[in-house]
């Protein structure tokens, strides 16, 4: 939550204060998307005063820390289990052949 002690900047000012990555800063619309939709379950805190939208550099810092924490949580999570490939439905003849083959295997095994 943005507190009174934090200095509020417009989203365009906040975008201009962010560091460059690969020679580019995040676009203002990116910050707005982070405010409205979020990223990986976290939203950038913002204030609306009339038609103006603002955020603080502390809020941006908290947002980035939450993103980093989400990354580290993904790294420590167990790998997802692989889902079996979906199969086409068998015809009645194919089903009957599979049942008969299973019966032969069970009989051979003495079950």
KELUMMAR-561622 format. One record per residue (C-alpha): residue number from 1; x, y, z. Coordinates in Angstrom, 3 decimals. Layout:
BEGIN
<atom><nr>NUM</nr><px>X</px><py>Y</py><pz>Z</pz></atom>
...
//
This chain:
BEGIN
<atom><nr>1</nr><px>0.000</px><py>0.000</py><pz>0.000</pz></atom>
<atom><nr>2</nr><px>1.341</px><py>3.390</py><pz>-0.927</pz></atom>
<atom><nr>3</nr><px>1.881</px><py>5.512</py><pz>2.186</pz></atom>
<atom><nr>4</nr><px>1.942</px><py>9.278</py><pz>2.664</pz></atom>
<atom><nr>5</nr><px>5.706</px><py>9.165</py><pz>3.132</pz></atom>
<atom><nr>6</nr><px>6.211</px><py>7.912</py><pz>-0.437</pz></atom>
<atom><nr>7</nr><px>6.685</px><py>10.400</py><pz>-3.262</pz></atom>
<atom><nr>8</nr><px>4.083</px><py>9.898</py><pz>-5.986</pz></atom>
<atom><nr>9</nr><px>5.030</px><py>10.038</py><pz>-9.665</pz></atom>
<atom><nr>10</nr><px>2.895</px><py>9.789</py><pz>-12.761</pz></atom>
<atom><nr>11</nr><px>3.279</px><py>6.513</py><pz>-14.606</pz></atom>
<atom><nr>12</nr><px>5.262</px><py>8.247</py><pz>-17.351</pz></atom>
<atom><nr>13</nr><px>7.626</px><py>9.779</py><pz>-14.772</pz></atom>
<atom><nr>14</nr><px>8.000</px><py>6.420</py><pz>-13.034</pz></atom>
<atom><nr>15</nr><px>8.747</px><py>4.712</py><pz>-16.368</pz></atom>
<atom><nr>16</nr><px>11.445</px><py>7.302</py><pz>-17.081</pz></atom>
<atom><nr>17</nr><px>13.080</px><py>6.588</py><pz>-13.698</pz></atom>
<atom><nr>18</nr><px>13.300</px><py>2.824</py><pz>-14.262</pz></atom>
<atom><nr>19</nr><px>16.625</px><py>1.366</py><pz>-15.430</pz></atom>
<atom><nr>20</nr><px>17.191</px><py>0.418</py><pz>-19.045</pz></atom>
<atom><nr>21</nr><px>17.249</px><py>-3.270</py><pz>-19.917</pz></atom>
<atom><nr>22</nr><px>18.596</px><py>-4.109</py><pz>-23.361</pz></atom>
<atom><nr>23</nr><px>18.682</px><py>-0.386</py><pz>-24.073</pz></atom>
<atom><nr>24</nr><px>14.974</px><py>0.168</py><pz>-23.386</pz></atom>
<atom><nr>25</nr><px>12.876</px><py>1.204</py><pz>-20.421</pz></atom>
<atom><nr>26</nr><px>9.449</px><py>-0.309</py><pz>-19.799</pz></atom>
<atom><nr>27</nr><px>6.754</px><py>1.628</py><pz>-21.645</pz></atom>
<atom><nr>28</nr><px>4.137</px><py>3.610</py><pz>-19.745</pz></atom>
<atom><nr>29</nr><px>1.472</px><py>1.204</py><pz>-20.993</pz></atom>
<atom><nr>30</nr><px>3.461</px><py>-1.654</py><pz>-19.421</pz></atom>
<atom><nr>31</nr><px>3.268</px><py>0.037</py><pz>-16.022</pz></atom>
<atom><nr>32</nr><px>-0.457</px><py>0.606</py><pz>-16.530</pz></atom>
<atom><nr>33</nr><px>-0.927</px><py>-3.073</py><pz>-17.425</pz></atom>
<atom><nr>34</nr><px>0.999</px><py>-4.046</py><pz>-14.268</pz></atom>
<atom><nr>35</nr><px>-1.401</px><py>-1.822</py><pz>-12.271</pz></atom>
<atom><nr>36</nr><px>-4.599</px><py>-3.111</py><pz>-13.834</pz></atom>
<atom><nr>37</nr><px>-3.905</px><py>-6.757</py><pz>-14.711</pz></atom>
<atom><nr>38</nr><px>-0.766</px><py>-7.506</py><pz>-12.767</pz></atom>
<atom><nr>39</nr><px>1.930</px><py>-10.004</py><pz>-13.604</pz></atom>
<atom><nr>40</nr><px>2.260</px><py>-13.503</py><pz>-12.093</pz></atom>
<atom><nr>41</nr><px>-0.428</px><py>-12.760</py><pz>-9.532</pz></atom>
<atom><nr>42</nr><px>0.988</px><py>-9.435</py><pz>-8.309</pz></atom>
<atom><nr>43</nr><px>-0.189</px><py>-5.936</py><pz>-9.143</pz></atom>
<atom><nr>44</nr><px>1.715</px><py>-2.671</py><pz>-9.107</pz></atom>
<atom><nr>45</nr><px>0.219</px><py>-0.384</py><pz>-6.450</pz></atom>
<atom><nr>46</nr><px>-1.165</px><py>2.892</py><pz>-7.793</pz></atom>
<atom><nr>47</nr><px>-3.268</px><py>5.885</py><pz>-6.857</pz></atom>
<atom><nr>48</nr><px>-5.885</px><py>7.615</py><pz>-8.954</pz></atom>
<atom><nr>49</nr><px>-6.512</px><py>11.287</py><pz>-8.399</pz></atom>
<atom><nr>50</nr><px>-9.234</px><py>12.316</py><pz>-10.775</pz></atom>
<atom><nr>51</nr><px>-8.043</px><py>11.302</py><pz>-14.220</pz></atom>
<atom><nr>52</nr><px>-4.389</px><py>11.079</py><pz>-13.160</pz></atom>
<atom><nr>53</nr><px>-2.673</px><py>7.811</py><pz>-12.237</pz></atom>
<atom><nr>54</nr><px>0.377</px><py>7.730</py><pz>-10.005</pz></atom>
<atom><nr>55</nr><px>2.664</px><py>5.290</py><pz>-8.255</pz></atom>
<atom><nr>56</nr><px>5.775</px><py>5.488</py><pz>-6.114</pz></atom>
<atom><nr>57</nr><px>9.242</px><py>4.108</py><pz>-6.710</pz></atom>
<atom><nr>58</nr><px>8.839</px><py>2.164</py><pz>-3.452</pz></atom>
<atom><nr>59</nr><px>5.717</px><py>0.525</py><pz>-4.885</pz></atom>
<atom><nr>60</nr><px>7.631</px><py>-0.339</py><pz>-8.057</pz></atom>
<atom><nr>61</nr><px>10.418</px><py>-1.797</py><pz>-5.905</pz></atom>
<atom><nr>62</nr><px>7.905</px><py>-3.926</py><pz>-3.939</pz></atom>
<atom><nr>63</nr><px>6.384</px><py>-5.113</py><pz>-7.234</pz></atom>
<atom><nr>64</nr><px>9.803</px><py>-6.163</py><pz>-8.565</pz></atom>
<atom><nr>65</nr><px>10.620</px><py>-7.950</py><pz>-5.298</pz></atom>
<atom><nr>66</nr><px>7.326</px><py>-9.857</py><pz>-5.530</pz></atom>
<atom><nr>67</nr><px>8.215</px><py>-10.871</py><pz>-9.102</pz></atom>
<atom><nr>68</nr><px>11.639</px><py>-12.099</py><pz>-7.970</pz></atom>
<atom><nr>69</nr><px>10.051</px><py>-14.051</py><pz>-5.113</pz></atom>
<atom><nr>70</nr><px>7.642</px><py>-15.670</py><pz>-7.586</pz></atom>
<atom><nr>71</nr><px>10.622</px><py>-16.690</py><pz>-9.738</pz></atom>
<atom><nr>72</nr><px>12.465</px><py>-18.255</py><pz>-6.818</pz></atom>
<atom><nr>73</nr><px>9.299</px><py>-20.092</py><pz>-5.762</pz></atom>
<atom><nr>74</nr><px>9.064</px><py>-21.573</py><pz>-9.263</pz></atom>
<atom><nr>75</nr><px>12.680</px><py>-22.710</py><pz>-9.115</pz></atom>
<atom><nr>76</nr><px>12.172</px><py>-24.516</py><pz>-5.797</pz></atom>
<atom><nr>77</nr><px>8.879</px><py>-26.130</py><pz>-6.832</pz></atom>
<atom><nr>78</nr><px>8.961</px><py>-29.771</py><pz>-7.942</pz></atom>
<atom><nr>79</nr><px>8.812</px><py>-30.284</py><pz>-11.721</pz></atom>
<atom><nr>80</nr><px>5.313</px><py>-30.711</py><pz>-13.091</pz></atom>
<atom><nr>81</nr><px>4.201</px><py>-34.263</py><pz>-13.735</pz></atom>
<atom><nr>82</nr><px>3.869</px><py>-35.144</py><pz>-17.361</pz></atom>
<atom><nr>83</nr><px>0.323</px><py>-35.684</py><pz>-18.505</pz></atom>
<atom><nr>84</nr><px>-0.334</px><py>-38.770</py><pz>-20.639</pz></atom>
<atom><nr>85</nr><px>-0.951</px><py>-38.080</py><pz>-24.294</pz></atom>
<atom><nr>86</nr><px>-4.591</px><py>-38.101</py><pz>-25.211</pz></atom>
<atom><nr>87</nr><px>-5.550</px><py>-41.133</py><pz>-27.264</pz></atom>
<atom><nr>88</nr><px>-8.143</px><py>-41.506</py><pz>-29.934</pz></atom>
<atom><nr>89</nr><px>-11.130</px><py>-43.602</py><pz>-28.883</pz></atom>
<atom><nr>90</nr><px>-10.771</px><py>-47.267</py><pz>-29.865</pz></atom>
<atom><nr>91</nr><px>-13.179</px><py>-49.043</py><pz>-32.121</pz></atom>
<atom><nr>92</nr><px>-15.207</px><py>-51.925</py><pz>-30.683</pz></atom>
<atom><nr>93</nr><px>-13.030</px><py>-54.452</py><pz>-32.542</pz></atom>
<atom><nr>94</nr><px>-9.821</px><py>-52.911</py><pz>-31.158</pz></atom>
<atom><nr>95</nr><px>-11.304</px><py>-52.899</py><pz>-27.661</pz></atom>
<atom><nr>96</nr><px>-12.313</px><py>-56.556</py><pz>-27.942</pz></atom>
<atom><nr>97</nr><px>-8.804</px><py>-57.500</py><pz>-29.187</pz></atom>
<atom><nr>98</nr><px>-7.207</px><py>-55.653</py><pz>-26.233</pz></atom>
<atom><nr>99</nr><px>-9.515</px><py>-57.413</py><pz>-23.759</pz></atom>
<atom><nr>100</nr><px>-8.728</px><py>-60.828</py><pz>-25.272</pz></atom>
<atom><nr>101</nr><px>-4.966</px><py>-60.120</py><pz>-25.191</pz></atom>
<atom><nr>102</nr><px>-5.221</px><py>-59.113</py><pz>-21.526</pz></atom>
<atom><nr>103</nr><px>-7.131</px><py>-62.344</py><pz>-20.734</pz></atom>
<atom><nr>104</nr><px>-4.425</px><py>-64.417</py><pz>-22.452</pz></atom>
<atom><nr>105</nr><px>-1.707</px><py>-62.644</py><pz>-20.446</pz></atom>
<atom><nr>106</nr><px>-3.579</px><py>-63.241</py><pz>-17.181</pz></atom>
<atom><nr>107</nr><px>-4.161</px><py>-66.885</py><pz>-18.009</pz></atom>
<atom><nr>108</nr><px>-0.500</px><py>-67.357</py><pz>-18.914</pz></atom>
<atom><nr>109</nr><px>0.497</px><py>-65.722</py><pz>-15.614</pz></atom>
<atom><nr>110</nr><px>-1.799</px><py>-68.087</py><pz>-13.729</pz></atom>
<atom><nr>111</nr><px>-4.168</px><py>-65.428</py><pz>-12.476</pz></atom>
//
